[in-house]
Amino acid sequence: MTMPNTSPIKLSEKWPSLMAFVLLCFLVFAFGGLFQPGEWYTTLTKAPWNPPNIAFPIVWIFLYICIAVAGWRIFHSDNQTLLILWCLQLILNGLWSWVFFGQHWLGIGLINIILIDILVINLILKARRSGLVSVSLLLTPYIAWLLLATTLNAYILLAN
């Protein structure tokens, strides 16, 4: 009777897939960057807790790195449910800038970001239950920022 090969993949063999996840996340970041706030956004009434504009790209670079590493860890866990959740949240994340800044659809933007919130919360909880604590920890700053962004989107919708 032969035993299956259960030796772990060497880290050097995982680097290309990590780079693919980082590239994918930064492509989403670049897509979102196509839809800048612009003059329209400056005329809107914003929440008093709205961070300065310079904070957004800095925070998002950090978050996309965390999202990429989380996706990479999920990919190497072979957990298809988590991978589907990860892909769905990334797609909706990429669409939000187009919806909100590109189309000025404030209500649809709020629905979009609430769906992202739900997906990421589920992803964090399911990852933790699956033993992927590192994924949960990597996504914790993301959900914190998303919840802040959700309040900002809601405030803009209600105040304008």
C-alpha positions in Angstrom: 0.0 0.0 0.0 1.4 3.4 -1.0 0.9 6.5 0.9 -0.3 9.6 -0.9 2.3 12.4 -1.3 1.4 14.8 1.5 4.7 16.7 1.5 4.0 20.4 1.7 4.7 22.6 -1.3 7.9 24.5 -1.0 7.5 28.2 -0.5 9.6 28.8 -3.6 6.9 26.9 -5.6 4.2 29.2 -4.1 5.7 32.5 -5.0 4.4 32.6 -8.6 0.8 32.2 -7.4 1.3 34.9 -4.7 2.5 37.3 -7.4 -0.6 36.4 -9.5 -2.9 37.2 -6.6 -1.0 40.5 -5.9 -1.3 41.4 -9.6 -5.0 40.5 -9.7 -5.7 42.7 -6.7 -3.7 45.6 -8.1 -5.5 45.3 -11.4 -8.8 45.7 -9.5 -7.2 48.7 -7.7 -6.2 50.2 -11.1 -9.7 49.6 -12.5 -11.2 51.5 -9.5 -8.6 54.2 -10.1 -10.1 54.9 -13.5 -13.1 56.4 -11.7 -11.8 59.3 -9.7 -14.0 61.3 -7.4 -13.7 64.4 -9.5 -15.5 67.7 -9.3 -18.9 66.1 -8.8 -17.7 64.5 -5.5 -16.3 67.7 -4.1 -19.8 69.3 -4.2 -21.3 66.5 -2.1 -22.0 66.9 1.6 -19.8 64.3 3.3 -19.7 62.8 6.8 -17.8 64.7 9.5 -15.7 61.6 10.0 -14.7 61.4 6.4 -10.9 60.8 6.2 -8.8 63.1 4.2 -8.6 62.2 0.5 -4.9 61.2 0.8 -5.8 58.4 3.2 -7.8 56.4 0.6 -5.0 55.3 -1.8 -2.6 54.7 1.1 -5.1 52.5 3.0 -6.2 50.7 -0.1 -2.7 49.7 -1.1 -2.2 48.1 2.3 -5.7 46.5 2.1 -5.2 45.1 -1.4 -1.9 43.5 -0.2 -3.8 41.9 2.7 -6.6 40.8 0.3 -4.1 39.3 -2.1 -2.3 37.3 0.6 -5.6 36.1 2.0 -6.7 34.9 -1.5 -3.4 33.2 -2.0 -3.7 31.4 1.4 -7.3 30.4 0.5 -6.1 29.2 -3.0 -3.5 26.9 -1.4 -6.1 25.5 1.1 -8.2 24.1 -1.7 -11.3 25.4 0.0 -13.6 26.1 -3.0 -16.3 27.9 -1.0 -13.8 30.4 0.5 -12.3 30.9 -3.0 -15.7 31.7 -4.5 -16.5 34.1 -1.7 -13.1 35.8 -2.1 -13.6 36.1 -5.9 -17.1 37.6 -5.5 -16.0 40.2 -2.9 -13.2 41.2 -5.2 -15.5 41.6 -8.2 -17.9 43.7 -6.2 -15.0 45.7 -4.8 -13.8 46.5 -8.3 -17.3 47.5 -9.4 -18.0 49.9 -6.5 -15.8 52.8 -7.9 -17.5 52.5 -11.3 -21.0 52.5 -9.7 -20.3 55.3 -7.2 -17.8 57.6 -8.9 -18.3 56.6 -12.5 -22.1 56.5 -12.6 -22.9 58.5 -9.5 -25.4 55.8 -8.4 -25.2 56.5 -4.7 -28.0 54.0 -3.7 -26.6 51.2 -5.9 -23.2 52.0 -4.5 -24.6 51.5 -1.0 -26.2 48.2 -1.9 -22.9 47.1 -3.6 -20.8 47.9 -0.5 -23.3 46.2 1.9 -23.0 43.1 -0.3 -19.2 43.3 0.0 -19.6 43.7 3.8 -21.7 40.6 3.9 -19.3 38.6 1.7 -16.2 39.6 3.7 -17.8 38.9 7.1 -18.8 35.5 5.8 -15.4 34.9 4.4 -13.8 35.9 7.7 -16.1 33.6 9.7 -15.8 30.6 7.4 -12.1 31.0 7.2 -11.8 30.9 10.9 -14.0 27.9 11.2 -11.9 26.2 8.5 -8.8 26.7 10.5 -7.5 29.5 8.3 -7.0 32.0 11.1 -4.4 33.9 9.1 -7.0 34.7 6.4 -9.4 36.0 9.1 -6.6 38.2 10.5 -5.6 39.5 7.1 -9.2 40.5 6.3 -9.9 42.2 9.6 -8.5 45.6 8.6 -10.4 45.2 5.3 -13.8 44.7 7.0 -13.1 47.6 9.4 -12.4 49.9 6.5 -15.3 48.6 4.5 -17.7 49.3 7.4 -16.3 52.8 7.7 -16.7 53.2 3.9 -20.3 51.9 4.2 -21.1 54.6 6.7 -19.6 57.2 4.4 -21.6 56.0 1.4 -24.8 56.0 3.5 -24.2 59.5 4.8 -23.6 60.8 1.3 -26.7 59.1 0.0 -28.9 60.6 2.8 -27.3 64.0 2.9 -27.4 64.7 -0.8 
